Amino acid sequence: MSPPLTVPLQLRFGDEDSYGHVNNARFVQFLEDARVRLLSEPGGGSAFLDVSDAGQYTLVGRHEIEYLAPLNFSREPAGVDVWITAVGSSSFTLGYAVRDTEAPDAGTTCAVASTTMILVDRQSGRPVPMSEAQQAALAQWIGREVPFRRTSGA
């Protein structure tokens, strides 16, 4: 298993809501920022976006977020750890941990999340199989399953 990519996240004062913590809706944007960064990173091989066809794009098929602790504004960057949990023929799943610091293995994990992406043909809008190069670009980021607290039947 590969270590996750940690993406620094500079919080803005405007990210806080009237309760004094970062609003839950902002977390989806944090995940998007981390996801785009991972897909652009070559890691030890090619970046997914570098080996993708211009006639294809990815769509979000599913998001799941579990909030564990409030994330409060700070002038110090927070961090989003992002990795790949599964690679299928036309889809892949990313895992995330949003922490109140970008320092590895430090601070409080405020949320864990998962996103399933589907590779789609631009013209037809239908799912298409990933190339071996695309699958290899994702495989270099394979990590653990997302540690959701819920039971598997929930």
C-alpha positions in Angstrom: 0.0 0.0 0.0 1.2 3.5 -0.8 1.1 6.4 1.6 -1.6 9.0 0.9 -0.9 12.3 -0.8 -1.3 15.1 1.7 -2.8 18.3 0.2 -2.4 21.5 2.3 -5.6 23.3 2.8 -5.6 27.0 3.6 -8.8 27.7 5.4 -10.5 31.0 5.0 -12.4 32.9 7.7 -15.4 32.8 5.4 -15.4 29.0 5.5 -16.9 29.2 9.0 -20.6 29.2 9.5 -22.6 30.8 12.3 -21.7 28.0 14.6 -18.0 28.9 14.5 -16.7 25.9 12.5 -16.2 25.1 8.9 -19.5 24.5 7.2 -20.1 20.9 6.1 -20.8 22.0 2.5 -17.2 23.3 2.2 -15.9 19.8 2.8 -17.0 18.7 -0.7 -14.9 21.4 -2.2 -11.9 20.3 0.0 -12.3 16.8 -1.4 -12.5 18.1 -4.9 -9.3 20.1 -4.5 -7.5 17.0 -3.1 -8.9 14.7 -5.8 -7.8 17.0 -8.7 -4.3 17.3 -7.1 -4.0 13.5 -6.8 -5.1 12.9 -10.4 -2.5 15.5 -11.5 0.4 14.0 -9.4 2.8 11.6 -11.2 3.7 9.9 -7.9 6.2 7.2 -8.9 4.8 6.9 -12.5 2.4 8.8 -14.7 -0.3 11.1 -13.5 -3.9 9.9 -14.3 -4.7 13.1 -16.2 -1.5 12.9 -18.3 -2.5 9.4 -19.6 -6.2 10.2 -20.1 -7.8 10.8 -23.5 -9.2 14.3 -24.3 -12.5 12.5 -25.4 -13.1 11.3 -21.8 -13.7 12.8 -18.4 -14.6 11.7 -15.0 -17.9 12.2 -13.2 -18.7 11.8 -9.5 -20.9 8.8 -9.0 -21.0 8.8 -5.2 -19.8 10.7 -2.2 -19.9 9.6 1.4 -18.7 11.8 4.3 -18.5 11.1 8.0 -17.9 14.1 10.2 -15.9 13.2 13.3 -15.0 16.6 14.8 -15.5 20.3 14.1 -12.9 21.9 11.9 -12.2 25.5 13.0 -10.6 28.4 11.2 -6.8 28.6 11.7 -4.1 30.6 10.0 -2.1 27.3 9.8 -3.1 25.0 6.9 -5.3 22.0 7.5 -4.6 18.9 5.5 -6.5 16.5 3.3 -5.0 13.0 2.9 -6.2 11.4 -0.3 -5.5 8.0 -1.8 -7.2 5.4 -4.1 -9.1 2.6 -2.4 -10.3 0.7 -5.5 -9.8 0.6 -9.2 -12.5 -1.0 -11.5 -12.8 -1.3 -15.2 -14.5 2.1 -15.7 -14.6 3.5 -12.1 -12.3 4.1 -9.2 -12.8 5.1 -5.6 -10.8 7.6 -3.5 -10.5 7.8 0.2 -9.9 11.0 2.2 -9.1 12.1 5.8 -9.5 15.8 6.5 -7.3 16.8 9.4 -6.9 20.1 11.3 -3.2 20.2 10.4 -1.1 19.3 7.4 1.5 17.6 9.5 1.5 13.9 8.8 0.0 11.7 11.5 -0.8 14.7 13.7 -3.8 16.7 14.8 -7.4 15.7 14.8 -9.2 13.9 12.0 -12.3 16.0 11.4 -13.8 13.9 8.6 -13.3 10.8 6.5 -14.8 10.5 3.1 -15.0 8.4 -0.1 -15.7 9.4 -3.7 -16.4 7.0 -6.6 -15.5 8.5 -10.0 -16.7 7.1 -13.3 -14.8 7.5 -16.6 -17.2 8.7 -19.3 -17.0 9.3 -23.0 -17.6 13.0 -23.7 -19.8 12.4 -26.8 -22.0 9.5 -25.6 -22.0 10.3 -21.9 -21.6 6.6 -21.3 -19.0 4.9 -19.0 -15.9 3.6 -20.9 -13.2 1.2 -19.8 -10.0 2.7 -18.4 -6.8 2.0 -20.3 -4.0 0.0 -18.7 -2.0 3.3 -18.3 -4.9 4.9 -16.5 -5.3 2.0 -14.2 -1.5 1.9 -13.5 -1.6 5.7 -12.7 -4.3 5.1 -10.1 -2.7 1.9 -8.7 0.4 3.7 -7.5 -1.9 5.5 -5.0 -3.7 2.4 -3.6 -4.2 2.6 0.1 -6.4 1.3 2.9 -10.2 1.3 3.0 -11.8 4.4 4.5 -12.2 3.8 8.3 -15.9 4.7 8.5 -17.5 4.1 11.9 -20.7 2.8 10.4 -21.4 -0.9 10.2 -21.3 -2.5 6.7 -25.1 -3.0 6.8 -26.0 0.6 7.5 
